[in-house]
């Protein structure tokens, strides 16, 4: 109620402002403010208790992402996406549990379809569609196998399987292409690439290794093979040479370290290895030897004797051409007479011609040798050894460096030759040098201040979070909530008008006397007072409304 001048008009406020000026309105808004402050404090506390989120899965396909989100919603697991949508985050305390549960559901599938595609075959599927599904399943299984390598993040396999033909001239070999997506900072060496090529070639019938192409995500050809007959070495040969050289260096350093001390000897080796494969057959004949020392292979003796022809004898005439008459003497004669007749015949026989031939064949000395030179033969070794000066401690305790003596250097040279397998006929070389080593400069790493260390920052951030929450809650309580509660408590206390105003009103309304006035008399006195001194009445009303 407002009073202005002598002709004061009493007006009652309306609307929200008027409601706020009433005691009930003031109490309502005070309660509303207390509720708002309490809500803010509760929100700050919940924010301080918000769990830390960790990555559940990243780099997944859209299909797998939708299936994972659907499963998380069914399990009532809170989740959110990282910036860019490349990862799904869940509370850190539930990461492993959720991964195991999703793995039981076969998530994520990785985008590659394996032989499980053949389990969903429908009746009436054509032979062409069956072949396509089989090829897709084979490609998916190969991609999964390649992805199991630690350096491979994702893989795709494309197979080109030609149709079988009954004609040999029309038959074509299958081909394969492999696209690899490697982890950042990871590479594949030649042995690993060769392993991938042989893995794919062994999984597809009649697929030669030369028909397999491997490419990384940057378009680099990893499966480049050398043409037959080229002078370059294949990865296995290069690895053999490197291992051979490292083995020689290790043997030399291990045998010299006990003598000169650790970190006082350095060695390097270069091996010239022949990887050619050769076979040789040789047949060698020795010079002729003396007959008495040679072995007889065969011997042939031929001897011929012939008697001299006698003069003509006998009875000339027809009797010579007639057969002889029957014998009248016995065919067998006594031994004495026979011997005598034989001797007589021999003495009477004419001299004979004798001819003797002898042929002797001796064995020929020869040597047949077959030589097969294996691959990987060492043609030449070159080794360089550097030995540090020896350390000597003087009488004053100071350490000085002195060169090795000739005897010590010769001893080290002999040991190095034996360790490397020195062969003078092969052309090996060994060079031993005694020289002081340059001291390695110590890298001075400045100590990181405590306030810059990661663990300190993590602790400070965690503590600062709780301190900030406590400060906000304390401010809201002491600066906002507590004063509001005091005002609410003061509102419900009985309000008494100020003593001076009550005294003034009683003095002006009630005349001197002890007689009590009626309600009408007091009302008339109040009206009269309002007309005479409206400012005082306005102050009294204002005090009532404001509880001052």
Secondary structure in CASP SS format (residue, H / E / C, confidence):
PFRMAT SS
TARGET T0000
AUTHOR 0000-0000-0000
METHOD secondary structure of the structure
MODEL  1
X C 1.00
X C 1.00
X C 1.00
X C 1.00
X C 1.00
X C 1.00
X C 1.00
X C 1.00
X C 1.00
X C 1.00
X C 1.00
X C 1.00
X C 1.00
X C 1.00
X H 1.00
X H 1.00
X H 1.00
X H 1.00
X H 1.00
X H 1.00
X H 1.00
X C 1.00
X H 1.00
X H 1.00
X H 1.00
X H 1.00
X H 1.00
X H 1.00
X H 1.00
X H 1.00
X H 1.00
X H 1.00
X H 1.00
X H 1.00
X H 1.00
X H 1.00
X H 1.00
X H 1.00
X H 1.00
X H 1.00
X H 1.00
X H 1.00
X H 1.00
X H 1.00
X H 1.00
X H 1.00
X H 1.00
X H 1.00
X C 1.00
X C 1.00
X C 1.00
X C 1.00
X E 1.00
X E 1.00
X E 1.00
X E 1.00
X E 1.00
X E 1.00
X C 1.00
X C 1.00
X C 1.00
X H 1.00
X H 1.00
X H 1.00
X H 1.00
X H 1.00
X H 1.00
X H 1.00
X H 1.00
X H 1.00
X H 1.00
X H 1.00
X H 1.00
X H 1.00
X C 1.00
X C 1.00
X C 1.00
X C 1.00
X E 1.00
X E 1.00
X E 1.00
X C 1.00
X C 1.00
X C 1.00
X C 1.00
X C 1.00
X E 1.00
X E 1.00
X E 1.00
X E 1.00
X E 1.00
X H 1.00
X H 1.00
X H 1.00
X H 1.00
X H 1.00
X H 1.00
X H 1.00
X H 1.00
X H 1.00
X H 1.00
X H 1.00
X H 1.00
X H 1.00
X C 1.00
X C 1.00
X C 1.00
X C 1.00
X C 1.00
X C 1.00
X C 1.00
X C 1.00
X C 1.00
X C 1.00
X H 1.00
X H 1.00
X H 1.00
X H 1.00
X H 1.00
X H 1.00
X C 1.00
X C 1.00
X C 1.00
X C 1.00
X C 1.00
X C 1.00
X H 1.00
X H 1.00
X H 1.00
X H 1.00
X H 1.00
X H 1.00
X H 1.00
X H 1.00
X H 1.00
X H 1.00
X H 1.00
X H 1.00
X H 1.00
X H 1.00
X H 1.00
X H 1.00
X H 1.00
X H 1.00
X H 1.00
X H 1.00
X H 1.00
X C 1.00
X C 1.00
X C 1.00
X C 1.00
X E 1.00
X E 1.00
X E 1.00
X E 1.00
X E 1.00
X E 1.00
X E 1.00
X E 1.00
X E 1.00
X C 1.00
X C 1.00
X C 1.00
X C 1.00
X C 1.00
X C 1.00
X C 1.00
X H 1.00
X H 1.00
X H 1.00
X C 1.00
X C 1.00
X C 1.00
X C 1.00
X E 1.00
X E 1.00
X E 1.00
X E 1.00
X E 1.00
X E 1.00
X E 1.00
X E 1.00
X C 1.00
X C 1.00
X C 1.00
X C 1.00
X C 1.00
X C 1.00
X C 1.00
X H 1.00
X H 1.00
X H 1.00
X H 1.00
X H 1.00
X H 1.00
X H 1.00
X H 1.00
X H 1.00
X H 1.00
X H 1.00
X H 1.00
X H 1.00
X H 1.00
X C 1.00
X C 1.00
X C 1.00
X C 1.00
X C 1.00
X H 1.00
X H 1.00
X H 1.00
X E 1.00
X E 1.00
X E 1.00
X E 1.00
X E 1.00
X C 1.00
X C 1.00
X C 1.00
X C 1.00
X E 1.00
X C 1.00
X C 1.00
X C 1.00
X C 1.00
X C 1.00
X C 1.00
X C 1.00
X C 1.00
X C 1.00
X C 1.00
X C 1.00
X C 1.00
X C 1.00
X H 1.00
X H 1.00
X H 1.00
X H 1.00
X H 1.00
X H 1.00
X H 1.00
X H 1.00
X H 1.00
X H 1.00
X H 1.00
X H 1.00
X H 1.00
X H 1.00
X H 1.00
X H 1.00
X H 1.00
X H 1.00
X H 1.00
X H 1.00
X H 1.00
X H 1.00
X H 1.00
X H 1.00
X H 1.00
X H 1.00
X C 1.00
X C 1.00
X C 1.00
X C 1.00
X E 1.00
X E 1.00
X E 1.00
X E 1.00
X E 1.00
X E 1.00
X E 1.00
X E 1.00
X E 1.00
X E 1.00
X C 1.00
X C 1.00
X C 1.00
X E 1.00
X E 1.00
X E 1.00
X E 1.00
X E 1.00
X E 1.00
X E 1.00
X E 1.00
X C 1.00
X C 1.00
X C 1.00
X C 1.00
X C 1.00
X H 1.00
X H 1.00
X H 1.00
X C 1.00
X C 1.00
X E 1.00
X E 1.00
X E 1.00
X E 1.00
X E 1.00
X E 1.00
X E 1.00
X E 1.00
X E 1.00
X E 1.00
X E 1.00
X E 1.00
X C 1.00
X C 1.00
X C 1.00
X C 1.00
X C 1.00
X C 1.00
X C 1.00
X C 1.00
X C 1.00
X C 1.00
X H 1.00
X H 1.00
X H 1.00
X H 1.00
X C 1.00
X C 1.00
X C 1.00
X C 1.00
X C 1.00
X C 1.00
X C 1.00
X C 1.00
X C 1.00
X C 1.00
X C 1.00
X C 1.00
X C 1.00
X H 1.00
X H 1.00
X H 1.00
X H 1.00
X H 1.00
X H 1.00
X H 1.00
X H 1.00
X H 1.00
X H 1.00
X H 1.00
X H 1.00
X H 1.00
X H 1.00
X C 1.00
X C 1.00
X C 1.00
X E 1.00
X E 1.00
X E 1.00
X E 1.00
X E 1.00
X E 1.00
X E 1.00
X E 1.00
X E 1.00
X E 1.00
X E 1.00
X C 1.00
X C 1.00
X C 1.00
X E 1.00
X E 1.00
X E 1.00
X E 1.00
X E 1.00
X E 1.00
X E 1.00
X E 1.00
X C 1.00
X C 1.00
X C 1.00
X E 1.00
X E 1.00
X E 1.00
X E 1.00
X E 1.00
X E 1.00
X E 1.00
X E 1.00
X E 1.00
X E 1.00
X E 1.00
X C 1.00
X C 1.00
X E 1.00
X E 1.00
X E 1.00
X E 1.00
X C 1.00
X C 1.00
X C 1.00
X C 1.00
X C 1.00
X E 1.00
X E 1.00
X E 1.00
X E 1.00
X C 1.00
X C 1.00
X C 1.00
X H 1.00
X H 1.00
X H 1.00
X H 1.00
X H 1.00
X H 1.00
X H 1.00
X H 1.00
X H 1.00
X H 1.00
X H 1.00
X H 1.00
X H 1.00
X H 1.00
X H 1.00
X C 1.00
X C 1.00
X C 1.00
X C 1.00
X C 1.00
X C 1.00
X C 1.00
X C 1.00
X E 1.00
X E 1.00
X E 1.00
X E 1.00
X E 1.00
X E 1.00
X C 1.00
X C 1.00
X C 1.00
X C 1.00
X C 1.00
X C 1.00
X C 1.00
X C 1.00
X C 1.00
X C 1.00
X C 1.00
X C 1.00
X C 1.00
X C 1.00
X C 1.00
X H 1.00
X H 1.00
X H 1.00
X C 1.00
X H 1.00
X H 1.00
X H 1.00
X H 1.00
X H 1.00
X H 1.00
X H 1.00
X H 1.00
X H 1.00
X H 1.00
X H 1.00
X H 1.00
X H 1.00
X H 1.00
X H 1.00
X H 1.00
X H 1.00
X H 1.00
X H 1.00
X H 1.00
X H 1.00
X H 1.00
X H 1.00
X H 1.00
X H 1.00
X H 1.00
X H 1.00
X H 1.00
X H 1.00
X H 1.00
X H 1.00
X H 1.00
X H 1.00
X H 1.00
X H 1.00
X H 1.00
X H 1.00
X H 1.00
X C 1.00
X C 1.00
X C 1.00
X C 1.00
X C 1.00
X C 1.00
X C 1.00
X H 1.00
X H 1.00
X H 1.00
X H 1.00
X H 1.00
X H 1.00
X H 1.00
X H 1.00
X H 1.00
X H 1.00
X H 1.00
X C 1.00
X C 1.00
X C 1.00
X C 1.00
X C 1.00
X C 1.00
X C 1.00
X C 1.00
X C 1.00
X H 1.00
X H 1.00
X H 1.00
X H 1.00
X H 1.00
X H 1.00
X H 1.00
X H 1.00
X H 1.00
X H 1.00
X H 1.00
X H 1.00
X H 1.00
X H 1.00
X C 1.00
X H 1.00
X H 1.00
X H 1.00
X H 1.00
X H 1.00
X H 1.00
X H 1.00
X H 1.00
X H 1.00
X H 1.00
X H 1.00
X H 1.00
X H 1.00
X C 1.00
X C 1.00
END
